[in-house]
Amino acid sequence: MVSQKEIRASNALINDATAPRVAVFVGGTSGIGQLTIKALVATGASARIYLVGRKSPEERTLAFIQELQSINPKAEIIWTEGEVALLAETRRVCGIIKSKESRVDLLFLTTGYAPFGERRETAEGVEIAQSLEYYTRILFILHLLPLLNQAEAPRIVSVLGGGLERATIKLDDLDLKKPGNFSGMNAQVQYLTMTTPTLEKLANDNPHVTFVHSWPGWVSTGNVRRGIDTNSLWGWFVWLILDPLIQLVAISDEDSGQRHLFQCTSAAFGGRGVPWQGKPGINSLEKQANGLFLVNYKCDCTPNTKAMPLLREKALAKIWDHTQEILRPYL
Ligand SMILES: NC(=O)c1ccc[n+]([C@@H]2O[C@H](COP(=O)([O-])OP(=O)(O)OC[C@H]3O[C@@H](n4cnc5c(N)ncnc54)[C@H](OP(=O)(O)O)[C@@H]3O)[C@@H](O)[C@H]2O)c1
């Protein structure tokens, strides 16, 4: 475990030279994304931050931007509105960023929720949580990789469930459309498991970029309540028992923001970034090299040797082919 003391000491070294100069936060309007932007801005370093999210009450967005700018006037916040559950909108938002920037140093992805209710699809026919947690995130990555490859020490952090992959996902029904295949737990495991082989392939194809698939542990953001039907038995269980339980055991907001800032900046992952004297993280291929890092809420890395060899052998090609089929019209 990397202690909070070590995390804070590392984050205290973030300055104009080591901070991501151009950062894109998709999902920074609440939860872990918002906590991480605040931690980044509080370092006092210069950064241009694209805050990407769906339309929300104007006062809410304005208040957040004003708060960030009062903490650090050197931070430039660019609010970029887009319906990020949709692939066409994701392509449009990426087009805006590509038209303004020649490089991106950090892409931080947190959209989504625990899909504990009925299966619901976007207008594009994709289950909403799967679109937010997997397809649109991969589309952001594919569109922005050319800009990330132009940065000195580029990094992509996707916050979902790195290290929790299972080899038992439904390969014959990746989108869980067949009757009986969709349930909250199945879906969450399916989406996080699809993420890792895809990120590992992209990391292999882009050796200059550091990839992190982060599992945040419990953070009391209200995330488990987002997908529930309030009138169902499960909805009541989440409302009355699970969410209060999470509030009791959760990592504090402040600590979570600092831990994710560390994951965005420390040389512990891949050797570039804020210098790190501790034990270097091992990547998903069990090497002390750049690549994909599966990082948990203690900032420990795991190669998940129980599931990953099987997923590489039996799942990667199917997941990649299917992902390309879904994303091709939006590339
Ligand atoms: N919190 C935890 O304990 C925990 C644990 C394990 C995994 N995770 C996963 O980690 C990721 C980040 O978690 P979090 O707690 O930071 O999440 P969060 O605060 O609940 O939500 C993150 C973002 O998702 C966006 N979002 C949610 N539903 C949307 C929709 N239908 N259309 C467009 N945007 C939508 C939110 O936008 P708005 O601000 O506009 O609502 C927000 O920016 C999530 O995928 C979550 O499932 C969280």
The ligand as an SDF file (V2000), in Angstrom:
LIG
                    3D

 48 52  0  0  0  0  0  0  0  0999 V2000
  -17.9050    5.4600   -6.1080 N   0  0  0  0  0  0  0  0  0  0  0  0
  -17.5620    4.2030   -5.8950 C   0  0  0  0  0  0  0  0  0  0  0  0
  -17.5300    3.7280   -4.7530 O   0  0  0  0  0  0  0  0  0  0  0  0
  -17.1950    3.3100   -7.0530 C   0  0  0  0  0  0  0  0  0  0  0  0
  -16.7260    2.0170   -6.7850 C   0  0  0  0  0  0  0  0  0  0  0  0
  -16.3580    1.2080   -7.8670 C   0  0  0  0  0  0  0  0  0  0  0  0
  -16.4870    1.6740   -9.1730 C   0  0  0  0  0  0  0  0  0  0  0  0
  -16.9890    2.9290   -9.3940 N   0  0  0  0  0  0  0  0  0  0  0  0
  -17.1260    3.3860  -10.7830 C   0  0  0  0  0  0  0  0  0  0  0  0
  -16.1620    4.4060  -11.0010 O   0  0  0  0  0  0  0  0  0  0  0  0
  -16.6940    5.4090  -11.8980 C   0  0  0  0  0  0  0  0  0  0  0  0
  -16.6370    6.7600  -11.2040 C   0  0  0  0  0  0  0  0  0  0  0  0
  -17.3960    6.6890  -10.0260 O   0  0  0  0  0  0  0  0  0  0  0  0
  -18.0440    7.9840   -9.3060 P   0  0  0  0  0  0  0  0  0  0  0  0
  -18.4890    7.5270   -7.9820 O   0  0  0  0  0  0  0  0  0  0  0  0
  -17.1190    9.1160   -9.4620 O   0  0  0  0  0  0  0  0  0  0  0  0
  -19.3060    8.2370  -10.2480 O   0  0  0  0  0  0  0  0  0  0  0  0
  -20.4580    9.3780  -10.1810 P   0  0  0  0  0  0  0  0  0  0  0  0
  -20.0090   10.5270   -9.4110 O   0  0  0  0  0  0  0  0  0  0  0  0
  -21.7340    8.7400   -9.7660 O   0  0  0  0  0  0  0  0  0  0  0  0
  -20.6330    9.7420  -11.7430 O   0  0  0  0  0  0  0  0  0  0  0  0
  -19.5530    9.9880  -12.5630 C   0  0  0  0  0  0  0  0  0  0  0  0
  -19.9800   10.7170  -13.7940 C   0  0  0  0  0  0  0  0  0  0  0  0
  -20.8900    9.9650  -14.5970 O   0  0  0  0  0  0  0  0  0  0  0  0
  -21.7900   10.8890  -15.1950 C   0  0  0  0  0  0  0  0  0  0  0  0
  -23.0550   10.2330  -15.5460 N   0  0  0  0  0  0  0  0  0  0  0  0
  -23.7980    9.3890  -14.8070 C   0  0  0  0  0  0  0  0  0  0  0  0
  -24.9000    9.0090  -15.4950 N   0  0  0  0  0  0  0  0  0  0  0  0
  -24.8530    9.6470  -16.6900 C   0  0  0  0  0  0  0  0  0  0  0  0
  -25.6940    9.6570  -17.8410 C   0  0  0  0  0  0  0  0  0  0  0  0
  -26.8090    8.9340  -17.9090 N   0  0  0  0  0  0  0  0  0  0  0  0
  -25.3150   10.4210  -18.8990 N   0  0  0  0  0  0  0  0  0  0  0  0
  -24.1880   11.1470  -18.8600 C   0  0  0  0  0  0  0  0  0  0  0  0
  -23.3490   11.1800  -17.7920 N   0  0  0  0  0  0  0  0  0  0  0  0
  -23.6740   10.4360  -16.7260 C   0  0  0  0  0  0  0  0  0  0  0  0
  -22.0160   11.9320  -14.1180 C   0  0  0  0  0  0  0  0  0  0  0  0
  -22.4810   13.1310  -14.7270 O   0  0  0  0  0  0  0  0  0  0  0  0
  -23.3800   14.2190  -13.9150 P   0  0  0  0  0  0  0  0  0  0  0  0
  -22.4230   14.9400  -12.9970 O   0  0  0  0  0  0  0  0  0  0  0  0
  -23.9190   15.0850  -15.0010 O   0  0  0  0  0  0  0  0  0  0  0  0
  -24.4410   13.4870  -13.1780 O   0  0  0  0  0  0  0  0  0  0  0  0
  -20.6360   12.0600  -13.5200 C   0  0  0  0  0  0  0  0  0  0  0  0
  -19.9000   13.0590  -14.1820 O   0  0  0  0  0  0  0  0  0  0  0  0
  -18.1100    4.9710  -12.2320 C   0  0  0  0  0  0  0  0  0  0  0  0
  -18.1130    4.2700  -13.4520 O   0  0  0  0  0  0  0  0  0  0  0  0
  -18.4700    4.0180  -11.0910 C   0  0  0  0  0  0  0  0  0  0  0  0
  -19.4260    3.0550  -11.4970 O   0  0  0  0  0  0  0  0  0  0  0  0
  -17.3240    3.7670   -8.3690 C   0  0  0  0  0  0  0  0  0  0  0  0
  1  2  1  0
  2  3  2  0
  2  4  1  0
  4  5  1  0
  4 48  2  0
  5  6  2  0
  6  7  1  0
  7  8  2  0
  8  9  1  0
  8 48  1  0
  9 10  1  0
  9 46  1  0
 10 11  1  0
 11 12  1  0
 11 44  1  0
 12 13  1  0
 13 14  1  0
 14 15  2  0
 14 16  1  0
 14 17  1  0
 17 18  1  0
 18 19  2  0
 18 20  1  0
 18 21  1  0
 21 22  1  0
 22 23  1  0
 23 24  1  0
 23 42  1  0
 24 25  1  0
 25 26  1  0
 25 36  1  0
 26 27  1  0
 26 35  1  0
 27 28  2  0
 28 29  1  0
 29 30  1  0
 29 35  2  0
 30 31  1  0
 30 32  2  0
 32 33  1  0
 33 34  2  0
 34 35  1  0
 36 37  1  0
 36 42  1  0
 37 38  1  0
 38 39  2  0
 38 40  1  0
 38 41  1  0
 42 43  1  0
 44 45  1  0
 44 46  1  0
 46 47  1  0
M  CHG  2   8   1  16  -1
M  END
$$$$
